[in-house]
Amino acid sequence: MKLSHNRAVLLMVAVTLMWSTAGVVTRHLEHAQKFEVTFWRSFFTMLCLLVMLPVFQGRGVFRRMRHGGAALWISGLCWCGMFTFFMLAIMLTTVANVLVTMSLAPLLTALAARIFIGHRIALRTWVAIVVAGGGIAYMYASQLGQGISLVGTLVALGVPISGAANWTVTQHSHAQGRDVDLIPAVLIGAVLSSLITLPLAWPFQASAHDLGLLFGLGLVQLAIPSSLAVVCTHVLKAPEVALLGLLEVIFGILLAWAGAGEVPGHDVFVGGALVIGALVVNEMVAWRGRA
């Protein structure tokens, strides 16, 4: 798929809008519980990718996966972590808490790259890490003071941690001359997430209504946008992708607010503003520096 820069930007905006639908959709489930929700979304994502992968990459894609090396499977394990932690967190706490916590991914990635690969971290990024960390700490402290359980928000931390690990592994593999094919890695992640959560999801309680919504999440919220995002990264620079990715936080909170009546608290507004503001300033400075 050949894209101009403007079309890649528009496509990435559409991708973030599709990603952001998970919260509002899960609020309309009838009977499915947290592990079952996680299982069905990952399972339906797996089925969709089994059909989509040969379309995107030809019939030989599954044969090539067998020779993808350890990095492909480690990346798949990281995707598994992102899929599983995200859905569990969505079922345990508010959509806003999860999305704000997830937005730490670029900063945790910078830290992981510094520790494990030796990448230098610019002063602006250190400042952004401190400010964003302060925003998250404020959000957590406010909720703790209100007697709100932090389990869901702590589970949500697994998403950016898994994402940082994934990026570090793929960059290390790239430096050694072996690029990780990300769409097959997403498939591996969906398979692993399904297998891990299946025993915990049994016995199933989801209604036909629930299964329809969860199939929609597997296809429209995960399989399609994840594949399209990989295409966009071939055209857009890293700061552009990071900035556009923040739209998921905004779209997700607004959709949960409008579609499920889930109003963000004051602590989320303040903490989220610090986190997102730090990320925007950091990425904008990086973008201007490269220009």
N, C-alpha and C positions, 0 to 999 in steps of 0.2 A: 504494500500500500504506500503510494507516494503522496506526501502531503506538503503543501506550502506552509510557511511559518504561521500565517494567519489562520489557516484551517486547523493546524495542530493546536493552536491556542483555543479555538472554539471547541475542538474535540475534547481537549483536556478539561474545559469547563463542563462539558456534558458528562465526562467521566466522573468528575467530583460530585455532580448532581446525582448520578446513579449510585455512587458509593454512599451518599448521605441519606438514602432512603431506608437503611436498615433499622434505625431507631423508631421511626414512625410506624413502619410495618409491624415490628414486633409488638408494639403497643396494642395492636388489633388482633392478636392471636387469642384463641378461645381456651384451649386446654393444654397445649404443648408447654412443657417445663424447660428449664434452662439447658440441661444437657441434651434433651431431645431437640430443642431448637438448634443447637450447635451442630448436632449430628445431621439433621435433615438439610440444613443449608450447605454443609460441606459435601454431603452425599449428592445433592442435586447439582452442585458446582462440578463435582467429579463427572457426573453423567454428561453435563453440557460440554465440558472441555474434551471429553472423549470423542464427541462429535465435531467440535470446533477445531481441534488441533490439526487433524488431517486437512481441513479446509485452509487453514492459515499456513501450514508448513509442509503439506504433502503427506503421502501415505507412509513415507519412510521415517516419520518423526518418532514413532515408538521404537523402531530399531535403533535409531540414533540415541535415544534415551538410555539404552543399555550400556552405551559407551560414554556416557556423560561425565563419568568420574565422580569422586567423592564430593566435590564442590556442589554438583547438581543436587545430590541427595541431602547435603547439609542445608542448602538453600531451601529445599522442599520441607525440611524439618522446621526451618524458621518460618516459612509460610504457614505451616501447620500451627505453630505457636500464635501467629497473628490472627488466623481464623478463629482458633479456639478461645483465646483470651478475649478477643473482641466480643464475640457473641455472649460468652458467660458474663462479661462486665455489663453489657447492655441489659441483661436480664436481672442484674443485681443492683444497679444504680441508675441515675438519670443519664439520658443521652448526652446532655451538656458536659457532665463530669467526664464521661468516657472520651468524648471528642477533644476536649481541652487537654486531657492527659495524653492522648495520642499525638497531639501536635508537638510534643517534645521530641518526636522522632529525629528531625534533622540535627538537633543539638546533641542528643545521645549518640547519634551516628558519628558526629565530629569527635566526641570523646572516645568512642570505640576505635576510630581510625587512628587517633593519637596514641592510644595504649597498645594496640595490637599490630598496627602497620607502621607507626612512626610518623604519620602525617603531622605537620605543624598546624597549630590552631591559632588563627589570627586573634589579635587583641579584641576586635569587635565581637568575635564569636565567644570569647571568654566572658565578655560583658553580657552578651545575650544569654549565655548559660546561667549566669548568676541572677539576672533579672527574671528569666523564665522560672528558674528554680524557686525564687522568692514568690512568684505568682502561684505556683503549685503548692508551696508550703502554706501560703495564706489560705488557699482554698481548702486544703486538708484541715488546717487548724480551726477554721471557722466551722466546718462540718463537725469536727470532733467536739467543739464547744457546744454545739447544738444537739449533741447526742446522736448524730447520724452515723450509721455504720460505714466504715471506710473500706470494707471488704471489696466491694465492687470497683471502687476507684483504684485500690491496690492491684486488683486483678487486671485492670485496664493498663497499668504500667507494663504488663507483660507484652503489650502490643508494640510500643516503641522500642523496648529492649530487643524483642525478636527482630524488628525491622532493622535496628542498628547492627545486630549480628549478621543479618542477611546481607546488608550492604558491604560490611567488612569482608565477609567470605567471598562475595562476587568480585570485589575490587582486588583482593589478594589473588584470586584465580586469574583475573585479567592481567595482572602484573606478571604472572608466570606464563602468559601466552594462551590461556584457555578461558574463553568467555563462557559464562553460564547462560544457557538458554532459559530465559525467565518464565515463559509460558508453560513449558513442561514442568518447571519447578513448582508453579502454582498448582498444576495437576497433582503432583506428588504430595504437596501440602494438603490438598483437599482429601486425597485418599487416606493419608495418615490421620488427619483430624477425624474423619469418619470412623476409622478403626478404633481410635482411642476413646471416642465418646459413645460408641455403640453400646458397650456393656453398661455404662452409666445412664444411658437413655432408656434402657429396657425396664419395665414394659412400656410400650408406646401409648401415649394418650392423645396425640394430635387428632383433631377432627379433619374432615375433608377440606373444610374452610382453611384450617391451619396449613395443611399440606399444599394447598394452592398458593398461599402467601409465601411459604418457605421455598417452593419451587421458583417463584418470582424472584426471591432474594438470590437463590443460587445462580439463576440465569442473568437477571438484569442488574442486580446489585454487586455481583462478584465476577462471574465468568466473562461476560462481555466487557465491562469496564476495565478489568485487569488486563485483558488481552489488548484493548485499545490503548491503555496507558503505556504498555511496552512499545507500541508503535509510535506514540507521541515522544517518548524519550529519545528516539532516533533523530528527531528534528529540533526539539527544544533543549535549551541549556539547563543545567542542574538548578540554578537559582530560579529560573522561570517555572520549572516543574514544582519546586518547593513552594513558591508563592501561590501558584494556582491550586496546589494541593490543599492550602489553607481554606479554600472555599468550601471544602467538605465540612469543616467545623461550623461555618456560618450557615450553610444550607441545612445541615443536619439539625442544628438547634432550632432554626426557624420552622422546619418541617414538623419537628416534634412539638413545637409550641402551637403551630396552626392546626396540625392534624391530630394531635393527641392531648392537647391542653397541658403540656408539660412545661411549665414556666420556669426558666432558670432563676436560681437564687442570686442574691446580691453578691455572695462570695464567688460565684461562678463568673459573674460579670467582671468583677475586679481582678480575680486571678486570671481569667481568660484574656482580659485586655493586656495584662502584663506579659503573658506568654506569647500571644499572637503579635503584640507590638514589638517585642524583642526579636521575634523571627522575621517579621517584615523588614525592620530596620537592618538586621544583619544581612538578609538576602538582597535587599536593595543596594546596600553598600558594596556587596560582592559583585553584583551585576554591573554597577557603574565602574567598579575597578577593572573588570574584564573588558568592558567597552572602551 
